[in-house]
């Protein structure tokens, strides 16, 4: 099969508002024309497979699992980036915001100095033309961290930032409001004892009290001054929603309660939930179920979070699990996240937009990626 896409026919085209059997033509990396029925000339025969826009991923922690594959193991940064990029592209993701943590904590969490190493590896891969997907940076700013502002400024001096989020994982609030559930999560993930958990919790609460009030406005001002879209994280209460509104966030990541999610949407803030939440039927930490939010018409965007392949799976599951038309479900992983971050040139099958495209076969209830093109060039 040729690497450059000119024309694909006999495909189920998932457009912005409907699905049609037809064809699509590409010129100079851009969608030139689409049509229903038989194509005007022969092209790649999709055999009735779906053709969807390339997925747009705003929040994936998956790079860190390649770079830090085991406790106290640091993998070669460029090698980690390339392995991660290959998995991202194979999952149908053509635009990805790599989530990198800015700010360390007293327990040695966060990337610390490794943040710069990953930034350098990502930049090297981009400049060398090695990337399959387009990689942008989502800086996850741990507001209670004593060095978060320093880390942000240091990163920005060398590398571009396309999205920032305000993170606060202090026990007793937001995602970890339920201490008992946090205990299960922490001990299960780290293998540490309950006593170690109690000590860690005390340290985190102390960090929050010492640093958050000063750091938060500095992080917000940094984003505003540079026109970087800002996201909130784990909004739970009306007070936290009101704070997000005041801070001018464009995107709310993983609100933990129905009340918070619907209030955020009422203020025009796009609400993002995790695709693994859809596939598992609920949150792994016991918070708001994404399917429940979808039933209240409150779900705008999905993120693969920690499983890249879940993004496509969840989009194709929404019609079956939530009664959402396929075209609307696909928008939640393509056009809506693109527009939420100012990327108006992609995310939909329409003339004049980038030819970021994914051919998907339906094997029972499972969507399987057959081919991926970015700008009309095959990348997977």
C-alpha positions in Angstrom: 0.0 0.0 0.0 1.4 3.5 -0.9 2.7 5.7 1.9 1.0 8.8 0.5 -2.8 8.8 0.5 -4.4 10.2 -2.7 -7.9 8.6 -2.7 -9.7 6.1 -0.5 -13.0 4.6 -1.6 -15.7 2.2 -0.3 -15.3 3.5 3.2 -17.8 4.3 6.0 -16.9 8.0 6.4 -17.5 9.3 9.9 -18.3 12.9 9.3 -18.9 15.6 11.8 -22.7 14.9 12.0 -23.3 11.6 10.2 -21.8 8.4 8.7 -22.0 7.8 4.9 -20.6 5.2 2.5 -18.3 7.0 0.1 -14.8 8.2 -0.8 -12.2 10.8 0.1 -9.5 12.6 -1.9 -6.3 14.2 -0.5 -4.0 16.8 -2.0 -0.9 18.2 -0.4 -1.7 16.7 3.0 -5.2 18.2 3.1 -8.6 16.7 2.5 -9.6 18.0 -0.9 -13.0 16.4 -1.5 -15.4 13.9 -0.1 -18.3 12.2 -1.8 -21.0 9.6 -1.3 -21.3 6.4 -3.4 -18.8 5.3 -6.0 -15.5 7.3 -6.3 -14.7 9.2 -9.5 -11.6 7.0 -10.0 -10.0 4.0 -8.3 -8.1 4.4 -5.1 -7.4 2.4 -2.0 -10.4 0.1 -1.4 -11.3 0.4 2.3 -13.5 -2.7 2.0 -16.3 -1.1 4.0 -14.1 -0.2 7.0 -14.7 3.0 8.9 -12.6 6.1 8.0 -12.4 8.5 11.0 -10.3 11.6 11.7 -7.1 11.0 13.6 -7.6 11.0 17.3 -6.6 14.0 19.4 -5.3 13.0 22.8 -5.0 15.8 25.5 -3.9 13.9 28.6 -1.8 10.8 28.5 0.5 9.7 31.3 1.8 6.9 29.2 5.2 8.3 28.3 6.3 8.1 31.9 5.6 4.4 32.0 8.1 3.9 29.1 10.7 6.2 30.7 10.2 4.8 34.3 9.3 1.2 33.6 10.2 0.0 37.1 10.8 1.7 40.4 14.2 3.4 40.3 14.7 2.5 36.7 15.3 5.3 34.2 15.2 4.2 30.6 17.0 5.9 27.7 14.9 9.0 27.1 14.9 8.9 23.3 14.3 5.2 23.3 11.3 5.7 25.6 9.9 8.5 23.4 10.2 6.4 20.2 8.5 3.4 21.8 5.7 5.6 23.2 5.2 7.4 19.9 4.9 4.0 18.0 2.2 2.9 20.5 0.4 6.2 20.2 0.2 6.1 16.4 -0.8 2.5 16.4 -3.7 3.4 18.6 -5.0 5.9 15.9 -3.8 9.0 17.7 -2.3 11.5 15.3 -2.1 14.5 17.7 -1.0 13.9 21.3 -0.3 16.3 24.2 2.4 14.5 26.1 1.6 14.9 29.8 4.8 15.8 31.8 4.8 16.5 35.5 6.3 19.8 36.6 7.1 19.9 40.3 8.6 17.3 42.7 7.5 16.4 46.2 9.1 15.4 49.4 8.6 11.7 48.6 10.7 11.9 45.4 7.6 11.8 43.2 7.4 13.7 39.9 10.0 13.8 37.1 12.3 16.4 38.8 15.4 16.9 36.6 14.1 14.2 34.3 11.5 16.6 33.0 14.3 18.4 31.0 15.7 15.1 29.7 12.3 14.1 28.3 11.8 17.6 26.9 15.1 17.3 25.1 14.3 13.8 23.8 10.9 14.9 22.5 12.5 17.9 20.8 15.2 15.8 19.2 12.7 13.3 17.8 10.6 16.1 16.4 13.5 17.9 14.8 14.8 14.7 13.3 11.5 13.8 11.7 11.2 10.6 13.7 7.7 11.1 15.1 4.7 9.3 13.7 2.2 11.4 15.6 2.4 15.2 16.2 3.6 15.7 19.7 2.7 18.8 21.8 3.4 19.3 25.5 0.8 19.3 28.3 2.6 20.4 31.4 0.9 19.0 34.5 1.7 21.5 37.2 1.7 20.1 40.7 0.7 23.3 42.6 1.7 22.2 46.1 5.3 21.4 44.9 8.0 23.7 46.3 9.7 23.9 42.9 6.8 23.8 40.4 7.3 27.5 39.3 11.0 27.0 38.9 10.4 23.8 36.8 7.9 25.5 34.6 10.1 28.5 33.9 13.1 26.3 33.2 11.2 24.1 30.8 9.7 27.1 28.9 13.1 28.5 28.3 13.9 25.6 26.0 10.7 23.9 24.9 7.2 24.9 23.8 4.2 24.3 26.0 0.7 23.9 24.4 -1.5 23.1 27.5 -1.1 23.5 31.2 -3.2 21.9 34.0 -3.5 22.8 37.7 -2.9 19.6 39.6 -3.3 19.1 43.4 -3.2 15.5 44.6 -3.3 16.4 48.3 -5.1 13.6 50.3 -8.5 14.6 51.6 -9.7 16.6 48.6 -10.5 16.3 44.9 -9.6 12.9 43.4 -8.6 11.6 46.9 -11.3 13.1 49.0 -12.1 9.6 50.3 -9.1 8.7 52.4 -10.0 5.1 52.7 -10.1 4.7 48.9 -6.9 6.7 48.6 -5.3 4.2 51.1 -6.2 1.3 48.8 -5.0 3.1 45.7 -1.7 4.2 47.3 -0.7 0.9 48.9 -1.8 -1.1 45.9 0.2 1.1 43.5 3.4 1.5 45.5 3.4 -1.7 47.7 4.1 0.5 50.7 2.7 -0.1 54.2 -0.2 1.7 55.9 2.2 3.4 58.2 4.2 4.7 55.2 0.9 5.9 53.7 0.1 7.9 56.9 3.5 9.6 56.9 3.2 10.4 53.2 -0.2 11.9 53.7 1.0 14.2 56.5 3.9 15.4 54.3 1.6 16.1 51.3 -0.9 18.0 53.5 2.0 20.1 54.8 3.3 20.8 51.3 -0.1 22.0 50.3 -0.3 24.4 53.2 3.2 25.7 52.6 3.2 26.3 48.9 -0.2 26.1 47.1 -1.5 29.6 48.0 1.7 31.2 46.5 2.2 28.9 43.5 -1.3 28.7 42.1 -1.6 32.4 41.0 1.9 32.3 39.6 1.2 29.3 37.4 -2.0 30.9 36.2 -0.3 34.2 35.4 2.4 32.3 33.5 -0.2 30.6 31.2 -2.2 33.8 30.7 0.9 35.8 29.7 1.8 33.2 27.0 -1.8 32.4 25.8 -1.5 28.8 26.9 -4.9 27.0 27.4 -5.4 26.1 31.1 -7.1 23.0 32.5 -8.4 22.3 36.0 -8.1 18.9 37.4 -10.5 16.8 39.6 -13.0 19.5 40.4 -15.2 18.2 43.1 -17.1 20.9 45.0 -19.0 24.1 44.1 -16.1 26.1 45.5 -13.6 24.4 43.3 -15.9 24.9 40.3 -16.1 28.6 41.1 -12.3 28.7 41.4 -11.9 27.2 38.0 -14.3 29.7 36.5 -12.4 32.6 38.1 -9.2 31.2 36.8 -10.4 31.1 33.2 -9.8 27.4 32.5 -10.9 26.2 29.1 -11.0 22.5 30.0 -11.9 20.5 33.1 -10.1 17.2 33.5 -11.9 14.4 35.3 -14.3 16.2 37.6 -15.1 13.7 40.4 -18.8 14.5 41.0 -21.8 14.9 38.8 -22.6 18.3 40.5 -19.2 19.7 39.6 -19.2 18.3 36.0 -22.6 19.8 35.1 -21.8 23.1 36.8 -18.5 23.4 34.8 -20.4 22.7 31.6 -23.0 25.3 32.6 -20.1 27.8 32.6 -19.0 26.8 29.1 -16.0 24.8 30.2 -15.4 21.6 28.2 -15.5 18.5 30.4 -13.1 15.6 29.8 -13.3 12.1 31.3 -11.1 9.0 31.0 -11.8 6.5 28.3 -10.7 3.7 30.7 -13.5 4.9 32.9 -15.9 4.1 30.1 -14.5 0.7 29.4 -14.3 -0.3 33.0 -17.8 1.0 33.7 -16.6 3.4 36.4 -13.7 5.2 38.0 -10.8 3.2 39.4 -10.7 5.6 42.4 -14.5 5.4 43.0 -15.4 8.8 41.6 -17.8 9.9 38.9 -18.6 7.3 36.2 -18.2 8.7 32.7 -21.2 6.8 31.5 -23.4 8.4 34.1 -22.1 11.8 32.9 -22.8 10.9 29.3 -26.4 9.9 30.3 -26.8 13.5 31.5 -25.3 14.9 28.3 -22.3 16.3 30.2 -19.4 14.5 28.5 -17.5 16.6 25.9 -14.1 15.0 25.6 -12.4 11.6 26.3 -8.8 11.0 27.1 -6.9 7.7 27.0 -5.2 8.6 30.3 -3.1 5.6 31.0 -4.1 3.2 28.2 -3.6 4.6 24.7 -5.8 2.0 23.0 -8.8 2.9 25.2 -9.5 6.1 23.3 -10.7 4.4 20.1 -12.4 1.6 22.1 -14.4 4.0 24.2 -15.5 6.1 21.2 -16.9 3.0 19.4 -18.4 1.8 22.7 -20.5 4.9 23.4 -23.2 4.1 20.8 -23.7 0.7 22.3 -23.3 1.7 26.0 -24.8 5.2 26.0 -26.9 5.5 22.9 -24.7 8.2 21.5 -24.5 8.3 17.7 -21.2 7.3 16.3 -20.5 10.6 14.7 -21.1 12.4 18.0 -18.9 9.9 19.9 -16.0 10.3 17.4 -16.2 14.1 17.9 -15.4 13.6 21.6 -12.0 12.2 20.6 -11.2 14.3 17.5 -12.8 17.7 16.8 -13.9 18.8 20.3 -10.5 18.3 21.9 -8.8 19.9 18.9 -10.9 23.0 19.2 -10.6 23.1 23.0 -6.9 23.6 22.6 -7.0 26.0 19.6 -6.3 23.4 16.8 -8.9 24.4 14.2 -7.1 22.7 11.3 -7.9 19.0 12.2 -10.3 16.6 13.9 -13.0 16.3 11.3 -13.4 14.8 7.8 -14.1 17.9 5.9 -12.5 19.7 2.8 -9.7 22.0 3.8 -8.8 20.2 7.0 -5.6 18.2 7.6 -5.7 14.6 6.2 -5.1 13.0 9.6 -7.1 9.8 9.1 -7.6 6.4 10.6 -9.0 3.3 8.8 -10.8 1.2 11.4 -12.2 -2.3 11.1 -15.0 -3.4 13.4 -14.3 -7.0 14.7 -17.5 -7.6 16.6 -17.6 -4.9 19.2 -13.9 -4.2 18.9 -12.5 -1.4 16.7 -9.2 -2.4 15.2 -6.8 0.2 13.6 -5.7 -0.9 10.1 -4.0 2.2 8.8 -3.1 5.6 10.1 -2.2 8.7 8.0 -1.0 12.1 9.3 -1.1 14.9 6.7 -1.8 12.2 4.1 1.4 10.3 4.9 1.1 6.8 6.3 2.5 6.6 9.8 1.1 3.2 11.0 
